[in-house]
Amino acid sequence: MASIDSELKGEQQVVDGLYRRLDELREQSRRRLAAVRRAGPSGSPQNRSERDAFATLYEDRLAQLESVEDRLAFGRLDLRDGECRYIGRIGLNDEEQTSLLTDWRAPAAQAFYRATAAHPDGVVRRRHLVTAGRRVTGLEDDVLDLDALAEAGIDPASLAGASGEGALLAALGAARTGRMGDIVATIQAEQDAVIRSPLTGALVVQGGPGTGKTAVALHRAAYLLYAHRRLLERSGVLMVGPTRTFLRYIDQVLPSLGETGVVTATIADLYPGVEARGTEPAEVARLKGSAVMASVVRRAVRQRQRVPQRATRVRVDGRTVVVRPQDVAAAIARARRQNRPHNQARVTFVRDMLARLAEQYVQQLGWDVPPEDRAEIIEDLRTTREIRIALNLAWMPLTPQGLLTDLWTKPHRLEAAAPQLSADERAALARPADAPWTPADVPLLDEAAELLGEDDQAARAQARADAERQAAEVEYARQVLRSTGAGDLVSAEALAGRFASTGPSLTTAERAAADRTWTYGHVVVDEAQELSSMAWRALLRRVPTRSLTIVGDVAQTSAPGGTHDWAAMLDPLLRGSWRMAELTVNYRTPAVVAAAARRVALAAGLPVSPQTSARDVPDALTFERVTDAEQLATAAARAADRLAVEVADAAGAGRVAVVATADQAAQVRAALAAAGRAVPVGDVVDLQAPLVVLTPAQSKGLEFDVVVLVEPAQVLAASAGDLYVAMTRPTHALHVLHARDLPEGFVDPS
Ligand SMILES: Nc1ncnc2c1ncn2[C@@H]1O[C@H](COP(=O)(O)OP(=O)(O)OP(=O)(O)O)[C@@H](O)[C@H]1O
């Protein structure tokens, strides 16, 4: 015992030293930031932008140092050669550049997550440090190489509680706060292999509920930014999640790992300038997401390149020119051969037609016209209203919004563009002109934008100028970094990005989020089973290198148009070029609940992944039958109210969710309100509330201490995936309320 106390004391000293160093570095960044700010808004524009860039740099560094306060150091490796290495949230060096703390993402930290007694990888002992604030409150040791203990100078009497499980189980059993936390101290070996998998190519991570897919996806993003900083800092990393609520649920994880540069978005956010908040029937969303829509949009664009039935005669300066169908046909064919987007190819079409009309005009003059006069004639023709109308009718300049609005609001346009759809399907797509955009419209807008392009002459000139300026700025930033010695904080490219002397200085993430054509260095997709074919097409445009992490569970699909089979969805899109990893341990759901969920899912024919549960909790699955279905909502409200009181802990953690179909959910909310307990309403889920009422789709990806599931038969009737999702949200207990018989699998036959 005395020996453990002295071990604790020894570790406390080390941890104190690490926090001291952290405080020093914070102070240093604060001083540098203050000095830069003191310099005031004077000097040349170049000086000013350099100063702004440095101010942002120190602000970011400070934010990073502030964010790693909690559990700064959580591990220690004792190696065979006597070296002792501390593992933490970030790397810290002393003033002589000697390493004090190793970043968890560094190769030198890998053994902390991977070494086993069978493969100790040079590690004699792995120690978990348990901390509360800055205090070391506990230690846990895994001895990996008993024979080498003495060799490494470790006294066996100094070993603390010899299991590595404690830290993990403590993390898993903790009450939920409504926000996801990081798992950096307890990443398991199979998760670590996914996190550190190479950057290139598409990696699919399939795993049942609670296997840590989201956690792993986030830690992988942080790892990749660390291991490939120079590459990814410039191009950015995009993380796609299913809902805004989900993105809020995870939004503290990356900052707590010291990373703030990841762009997070739902598919509905991918088209800058469009807020897709409309809703529509599932069947319509499914149709809009299906691969056939790619050809519908393509055909809709081509239909706007049209040969007129009749010739149009136009008087220009006393002469007559004729817009002839055969000329239009030839000009269209020529412009199409260029294989460029509609609005860009239109420039060729118009130029060609004007040259033809000018030729007619010149013929009528009867003399040779010098080139400068011909240019004037062309300009006259171009600005003649009737000609402009005739050319527009043949090749209309279009916006993606205009094209899609026409399709949804003009049945003849949709019929012409979508002959492969039935009349009923086309009728389902119709909507009023002022209806808001829906999430399923977004990939279609993106598809249209890709086919339409912009009139890009000005854009291309701008891009050339930008590229030249960027190259000059990177070179300048390199010089600045050499002279200031700040090279370990930021790359020349990232610093140059912030030099931009016009407008506010934007981070890569901000610039990427505002630009539809931005291509990311890596894209992480969570709950990827929900993406439709059209959504995948839109997403893949943003990552031409196909460097992707795709995490999901094909048994949990609820989106219309999502997938139950990775190969069926991804093979056509990625030409079969993707690799798969599986996660097999459920860290969330108590074993008895997980087993019931699995039986129910299998009985419903879902493609369930094999998994084991990391822990069990007594009495985790309970049932309550009400005789009258009318009483369900009141009974659910009563149970939820009681359970919310039971799970609430002194620190304000502890969360309960009632999960029910939309109709039932509304009734439960009303019952709760009548009983004096108001719960948040609306589509955006309040993650801080101790008690929420959700539909299964809203609960996707989230977790709660206790879930009250209302009438599973009703949830199943809507979607088996939804029922599987709902059953696997709790970390402690699932309370099932039902009036109808329970679906097959709920009760253990054995
Ligand atoms: N190695 C670990 N250490 C501690 N906690 C972990 C670990 N792995 C996962 N967890 C915890 O398990 C819970 C489930 O993780 P996560 O939400 O990432 O699972 P998921 O596979 O995305 O689940 P779902 O498919 O149901 O959305 C989270 O609370 C997470 O913090």
The ligand as a Gaussian input file, in Angstrom:
#p B3LYP/6-31G(d) Opt

LIG

0 1
 N      -12.081000       2.597000     -26.535000
 C      -13.068000       3.192000     -25.906000
 N      -12.912000       3.705000     -24.674000
 C      -13.922000       4.317000     -24.018000
 N      -15.136000       4.500000     -24.539000
 C      -15.349000       4.023000     -25.767000
 C      -14.345000       3.351000     -26.524000
 N      -14.858000       3.025000     -27.719000
 C      -16.128000       3.465000     -27.719000
 N      -16.421000       4.056000     -26.555000
 C      -17.692000       4.678000     -26.168000
 O      -18.740000       3.856000     -26.616000
 C      -19.856000       4.648000     -27.002000
 C      -20.259000       4.301000     -28.407000
 O      -19.316000       4.817000     -29.323000
 P      -19.753000       5.420000     -30.710000
 O      -20.900000       6.357000     -30.552000
 O      -18.542000       5.908000     -31.388000
 O      -20.281000       4.091000     -31.412000
 P      -20.867000       3.884000     -32.856000
 O      -20.276000       2.620000     -33.364000
 O      -20.696000       5.104000     -33.671000
 O      -22.388000       3.646000     -32.500000
 P      -23.718000       3.757000     -33.399000
 O      -23.502000       2.975000     -34.647000
 O      -24.718000       3.120000     -32.528000
 O      -23.987000       5.187000     -33.601000
 C      -19.420000       6.099000     -26.836000
 O      -19.823000       6.565000     -25.590000
 C      -17.920000       6.004000     -26.863000
 O      -17.326000       7.071000     -26.168000

